[in-house]
């Protein structure tokens, strides 16, 4: 009963009061309350950057551990905004470490998975959209976007292979694929909407 009363009291404290109490006594229960308030927001930030719910769950737990030490040393005016930035920076650092550990072909592999595992329409699902329709809309794209998409998705070429065959930098290949996919998605969504009428 006493623990429930303590938790009720703590839940009534403002973010600033919780921070002050944690700094003065180092009791994790205060950080736990802050974490409870903003764990969903933190999780959504992690999903946004990591594109993977399991990785996001792990990241949230890591961020909680980071908070225990960071909160003791930093002056925080708006905890929610500060936590958002901490979560974002953590995810960006994690992605950078992953990329540093992979070679360029593995990066291409990872990025196609990131792009294809979202909840948006899988542009190359021929059961959903006729291949002829995909082909027609692909031809409406800028030349290099069209070429890079065809090589990447249909011929399963890596970024590096496309870069060498088309004589363009790998960064440009990535950009043409991402922009091409976005533009193709818009065209196909327009097609689906007009087809439903």
C-alpha positions as CSV (number, residue, x, y, z in Angstrom):
1,X,0.0,0.0,0.0
2,X,2.8,2.4,0.9
3,X,4.5,1.8,-2.5
4,X,1.2,2.6,-4.3
5,X,0.9,5.9,-2.3
6,X,4.5,6.8,-3.1
7,X,3.9,6.1,-6.9
8,X,0.7,8.2,-6.8
9,X,2.7,11.1,-5.2
10,X,5.5,10.8,-7.7
11,X,3.0,10.7,-10.7
12,X,1.7,14.2,-9.6
13,X,5.2,15.7,-9.8
14,X,6.1,17.8,-12.8
15,X,9.0,16.8,-15.1
16,X,11.2,19.5,-13.5
17,X,10.4,18.3,-10.0
18,X,11.2,14.7,-10.9
19,X,14.6,15.8,-12.4
20,X,15.5,17.8,-9.3
21,X,14.5,14.9,-7.0
22,X,16.6,12.5,-9.0
23,X,19.6,14.8,-9.0
24,X,19.4,15.3,-5.3
25,X,18.9,11.6,-4.2
26,X,19.8,9.6,-7.3
27,X,16.7,7.4,-6.8
28,X,15.8,5.6,-10.1
29,X,12.1,5.7,-9.3
30,X,12.1,9.4,-10.4
31,X,13.7,8.6,-13.8
32,X,11.3,5.6,-14.0
33,X,8.4,8.0,-13.8
34,X,9.8,10.2,-16.5
35,X,10.5,7.2,-18.6
36,X,6.9,6.0,-18.2
37,X,5.6,9.3,-19.4
38,X,7.8,9.4,-22.5
39,X,8.6,5.8,-23.4
40,X,6.0,5.7,-26.1
41,X,7.4,8.9,-27.7
42,X,10.9,7.5,-27.4
43,X,9.9,4.3,-29.0
44,X,8.2,6.1,-32.0
45,X,11.4,8.2,-32.5
46,X,13.5,5.0,-32.5
47,X,11.1,3.3,-35.0
48,X,11.2,6.4,-37.2
49,X,15.0,6.2,-37.5
50,X,15.8,2.5,-37.1
51,X,12.8,1.3,-39.2
52,X,12.6,-1.9,-37.1
53,X,10.4,-2.4,-34.0
54,X,12.7,-4.9,-32.3
55,X,15.7,-2.7,-32.7
56,X,13.6,0.3,-31.5
57,X,12.6,-1.6,-28.3
58,X,16.3,-2.4,-27.6
59,X,17.2,1.3,-28.3
60,X,14.5,2.5,-25.8
61,X,16.1,0.4,-23.0
62,X,19.6,1.6,-23.9
63,X,18.4,5.2,-23.8
64,X,16.9,4.7,-20.4
65,X,20.3,3.5,-19.2
66,X,21.9,6.6,-20.8
67,X,19.4,8.8,-18.9
68,X,20.6,7.6,-15.5
69,X,24.0,9.2,-16.0
70,X,23.1,12.1,-18.4
71,X,20.4,13.6,-16.1
72,X,23.0,14.0,-13.4
73,X,25.3,16.2,-15.5
74,X,23.1,18.2,-17.8
75,X,20.9,21.3,-17.3
76,X,17.5,20.5,-18.8
77,X,14.8,23.1,-19.3
78,X,12.3,21.0,-21.3
79,X,12.7,17.3,-20.6
80,X,10.4,16.1,-23.5
81,X,12.3,18.1,-26.2
82,X,15.7,17.1,-24.7
83,X,14.7,13.4,-24.6
84,X,13.6,13.6,-28.2
85,X,17.0,14.9,-29.3
86,X,18.8,12.3,-27.1
87,X,16.8,9.5,-28.7
88,X,17.3,10.8,-32.3
89,X,21.1,11.2,-31.7
90,X,21.3,7.7,-30.3
91,X,19.6,6.2,-33.3
92,X,21.7,8.2,-35.8
93,X,24.9,7.1,-34.0
94,X,23.7,3.5,-34.1
95,X,22.9,3.7,-37.8
96,X,26.3,5.2,-38.4
97,X,28.0,2.4,-36.5
98,X,26.1,-0.2,-38.5
99,X,27.0,1.5,-41.8
100,X,30.7,1.7,-40.8
101,X,30.6,-2.1,-40.2
102,X,29.2,-2.9,-43.6
103,X,30.7,-2.7,-47.0
104,X,28.9,-0.8,-49.8
105,X,27.0,-3.9,-51.0
106,X,25.7,-4.8,-47.6
107,X,24.6,-1.1,-47.2
108,X,22.6,-1.5,-50.4
109,X,21.1,-4.7,-49.0
110,X,20.1,-3.1,-45.7
111,X,18.6,-0.1,-47.4
112,X,16.4,-2.1,-49.8
113,X,15.1,-3.9,-46.7
114,X,14.4,-0.6,-44.9
115,X,12.5,0.7,-47.9
116,X,10.5,-2.5,-48.5
117,X,9.6,-3.3,-44.9
118,X,7.6,-0.1,-44.3
119,X,3.8,-0.1,-44.2
120,X,3.5,1.6,-47.6
121,X,2.6,-0.1,-50.8
122,X,5.3,-2.5,-52.1
123,X,5.8,-1.0,-55.5
124,X,7.1,-4.1,-57.0
125,X,4.4,-6.5,-55.8
126,X,3.1,-7.7,-59.2
127,X,0.2,-9.4,-57.5
128,X,-1.1,-6.0,-56.4
129,X,-0.3,-4.1,-59.6
130,X,0.1,-5.5,-63.1
131,X,3.7,-5.6,-64.3
132,X,2.6,-3.7,-67.4
133,X,1.3,-0.9,-65.3
134,X,4.6,-0.7,-63.3
135,X,6.5,-0.6,-66.6
136,X,4.4,2.1,-68.0
137,X,4.8,4.3,-64.9
138,X,8.5,3.6,-64.7
139,X,8.9,5.0,-68.2
140,X,7.4,8.3,-66.9
141,X,10.3,8.8,-64.5
142,X,13.5,10.8,-65.3
143,X,15.9,8.6,-67.3
144,X,18.5,7.9,-64.5
145,X,15.8,7.2,-61.9
146,X,14.2,4.7,-64.3
147,X,17.5,3.0,-65.2
148,X,18.7,2.8,-61.5
149,X,15.3,1.4,-60.3
150,X,15.3,-1.3,-63.1
151,X,18.8,-2.3,-62.4
152,X,18.3,-2.3,-58.6
153,X,14.9,-4.0,-58.3
154,X,14.6,-6.1,-61.4
155,X,18.2,-7.1,-62.2
156,X,19.2,-7.2,-58.5
157,X,22.3,-5.1,-59.1
158,X,24.1,-3.5,-56.0
159,X,24.7,0.2,-55.7
160,X,28.3,-0.4,-56.6
161,X,27.5,-2.4,-59.7
162,X,25.1,0.3,-60.9
163,X,27.6,3.0,-60.2
164,X,30.2,1.2,-62.3
165,X,27.9,0.3,-65.2
166,X,26.3,3.8,-65.4
167,X,29.5,5.7,-64.6
168,X,27.9,7.7,-61.7
169,X,28.9,8.0,-58.0
170,X,27.3,5.6,-55.5
171,X,25.7,8.5,-53.7
172,X,23.9,9.5,-56.9
173,X,22.7,5.9,-57.5
174,X,21.2,5.9,-54.0
175,X,19.6,9.3,-54.6
176,X,18.1,8.2,-58.0
177,X,16.7,5.0,-56.4
178,X,15.1,6.8,-53.5
179,X,13.7,9.6,-55.6
180,X,12.6,7.2,-58.3
181,X,10.8,5.0,-55.8
182,X,9.1,8.0,-54.2
183,X,8.0,9.3,-57.6
184,X,6.9,5.9,-58.8
185,X,4.9,5.4,-55.6
186,X,3.0,8.7,-56.3
187,X,2.3,7.7,-59.9
188,X,1.0,4.2,-58.9
189,X,-1.1,5.6,-56.1
190,X,-2.7,8.0,-58.6
191,X,-3.3,5.1,-60.9
192,X,-4.9,3.0,-58.2
193,X,-7.2,5.9,-57.1
194,X,-8.3,6.6,-60.7
195,X,-8.8,2.9,-61.3
196,X,-11.1,2.7,-58.3
197,X,-13.4,5.4,-59.5
